Amino acid sequence: MKTGPAGVAPPKGGCKVSGREQALWTRARLGRGGPPLDLLTARFDRHRYAPHAHDEFTIGVCVGGFEVIDYRGGHIRTGPGTIVVLDPGEVHTGAPATATDGYAYRALYAEPSLLSDGILGGVPHFREPLLDDPELVAALRAAHTELSACPDPLEAESRLPWLLTALARRHSTARPVSDTIPGAASLAQAIRDRLADELLTPPSLADLAIELGLSRYQLLRAFRTTMGIPPYAWLAQYRVTRARGLLEGGLRPAEVAPLVGFADQAHLTRWFRRVLGVTPAAYRASVAVTAHRNSVQDGAP
């Protein structure tokens, strides 16, 4: 059973704070109605984990300070920018490396199947628990931070299994499966059409993969290769396009967000700025001003 910082089962969300010590758990869903995946954001000055084990893979990214972990009869010392991978069932601890410095990290707890989709031979084995991979560190940290703030199911399913597969393919002892996906372009088109047709409640990628006779990794590979972006990013841009029309029609951002499938106005604003560089409110105001000027000019003698 997975335990939180005090050795108890983690809540679905919440924060435990004592001085500078804190731990925030977020539960993301891998697709609509899909299985949960827990994310932990932690900062400890003195906390020491008792020996324990998890049923899942524990993947941690150190973001500050230094931690010492007892593992497989030895000691792991983490530092900023390192990845730690602890296998399911392996007993481990965790504590500050020094009496004066604390440690901060981001962790996720992944079912073994999430790491085996893009490799041969079943559950991967990581001979070395401490990994140096700056590119993967940056991607894991960004996904963890953004999904902790807004755990959108399609985004979680598009990002986390892809990164976990990359982790297994790059650093485990397993051999990767072939990246060649026959008919990738037509598959991507079919996925795109389904997402556009069901933008309010998009299907899970796992369900789509079964319908198309693919693994989820193959689906993601075909879509990213053809479209250049993952499914959640394509759907977010499509939603922004739909939102523009509604804003131009006079609706307020808070009204538009649920009509195009965003969780709330903040979710809409985040993606609107990413795609168009302005907030929905600013866009709506500028469109209204332009329309007013045009109407005045059209009515001028």
C-alpha positions, -999 to 999 in steps of 0.1 A, spaced: 0 0 0 13 34 -9 19 57 21 22 94 25 48 114 43 35 104 77 32 67 68 -5 69 62 -26 64 30 -26 95 9 -58 115 5 -71 124 -30 -57 159 -25 -45 181 3 -15 195 21 2 186 53 24 215 66 46 218 96 70 247 94 86 244 60 76 207 57 48 200 33 34 173 11 7 178 -15 -10 148 -31 -29 151 -64 -49 123 -80 -49 124 -118 -71 101 -140 -56 85 -171 -84 93 -195 -121 97 -188 -131 70 -163 -96 57 -164 -74 44 -136 -59 69 -111 -22 79 -109 -10 98 -78 13 127 -79 33 139 -48 49 174 -44 70 174 -12 94 196 7 110 183 39 135 197 63 136 168 89 112 142 79 125 106 77 105 79 60 102 46 78 112 15 57 83 8 34 75 -4 -1 49 4 -28 30 -18 -52 38 6 -80 69 20 -95 80 51 -76 95 77 -100 109 108 -83 126 139 -96 148 159 -71 142 196 -74 161 209 -44 185 199 -16 198 163 -11 181 131 0 195 98 11 175 67 4 183 32 17 176 8 -11 188 -27 -21 212 -29 8 230 4 -2 224 42 -2 212 65 -29 220 102 -27 198 124 -48 205 159 -59 187 185 -80 180 173 -116 183 135 -108 156 109 -114 151 80 -89 133 49 -100 123 24 -72 109 -9 -83 76 -22 -70 79 -42 -37 114 -29 -29 118 -17 7 133 18 9 135 48 32 142 85 27 157 113 48 177 146 45 213 140 35 225 164 62 212 177 95 209 213 82 196 209 46 162 196 35 151 181 3 123 187 -22 111 164 -49 82 155 -73 71 119 -74 45 98 -92 34 63 -85 29 42 -117 13 8 -122 39 -15 -138 19 -18 -170 23 19 -177 60 13 -182 57 -18 -203 37 -6 -233 66 3 -255 90 -24 -246 94 -62 -251 93 -87 -223 68 -74 -198 76 -53 -167 109 -35 -171 138 -38 -147 160 -8 -137 195 -20 -128 205 15 -117 179 34 -96 196 68 -100 194 82 -135 209 112 -153 187 124 -181 182 162 -182 157 161 -210 135 136 -193 138 154 -160 125 186 -175 96 168 -192 86 149 -161 89 180 -139 68 201 -163 41 174 -166 40 168 -129 37 206 -121 10 213 -147 -11 181 -140 -9 188 -102 -25 222 -109 -51 209 -134 -53 171 -137 -72 170 -170 -78 133 -178 -69 135 -215 -38 155 -208 -27 131 -181 -32 101 -204 -14 118 -233 17 129 -212 24 105 -184 23 71 -202 44 85 -230 70 97 -205 70 65 -185 75 45 -217 104 68 -226 119 61 -191 117 23 -196 130 25 -232 160 46 -223 170 33 -190 157 -2 -183 172 -35 -194 142 -42 -218 143 -39 -256 120 -13 -272 93 -23 -296 94 -11 -332 84 26 -338 70 18 -372 32 22 -372 16 12 -405 -10 36 -417 0 62 -390 -15 91 -410 -50 76 -414 -50 64 -378 -41 100 -366 -70 113 -387 -94 89 -372 -83 99 -337 -85 136 -345 -120 132 -358 -132 114 -327 -117 140 -304 -133 168 -324 -167 151 -324 -165 145 -286 -147 176 -274 -168 179 -242 -162 144 -230 -133 130 -251 -129 92 -251 -99 77 -233 -69 69 -254 -69 34 -240 -104 28 -254 -95 44 -287 -64 22 -290 -85 -10 -284 -110 1 -311 -81 7 -336 -63 -25 -327 -33 -6 -312 -15 -3 -279 -17 31 -263 19 37 -271 13 30 -308 -16 53 -308 4 81 -292 33 74 -316 11 75 -347 -6 108 -336 25 126 -325 44 116 -357 16 128 -379 3 158 -361 35 169 -344 18 173 -310 1 149 -286 -37 144 -286 -44 167 -256 -26 196 -272 -44 192 -305 -78 191 -288 -69 221 -266 -61 241 -298 -93 230 -314 -112 241 -283 -95 275 -285 -107 278 -321 -142 270 -311 -139 294 -281 -129 323 -304 -162 321 -323 -182 321 -290 -163 351 -277 -168 370 -309 -205 363 -304 -204 382 -271 -202 354 -246 -180 359 -215 -150 336 -209 -166 320 -179 -196 311 -201 -174 298 -230 -151 275 -210 -176 247 -203 -192 250 -238 -159 240 -254 -148 214 -228 -124 233 -206 -125 226 -169 -130 263 -160 -121 298 -170 -85 294 -158 -81 263 -179 -94 282 -209 -72 312 -202 -41 291 -199 -46 275 -233 -59 306 -250 -27 325 -241 -5 296 -252 -22 295 -286 -30 332 -293 -8 351 -269 -37 370 -252 -63 362 -226 -99 354 -237 -111 386 -220 -86 407 -239 -95 390 -272 -132 395 -266 -127 432 -258 -105 438 -289 -130 420 -311 -158 442 -297 -138 474 -302 -130 464 -338 -166 456 -345 -177 489 -331 -152 509 -352 -163 490 -384 -199 498 -377 -192 534 -372 -172 536 -404 -199 517 -423 -224 543 -411 -203 573 -419 -216 596 -448 
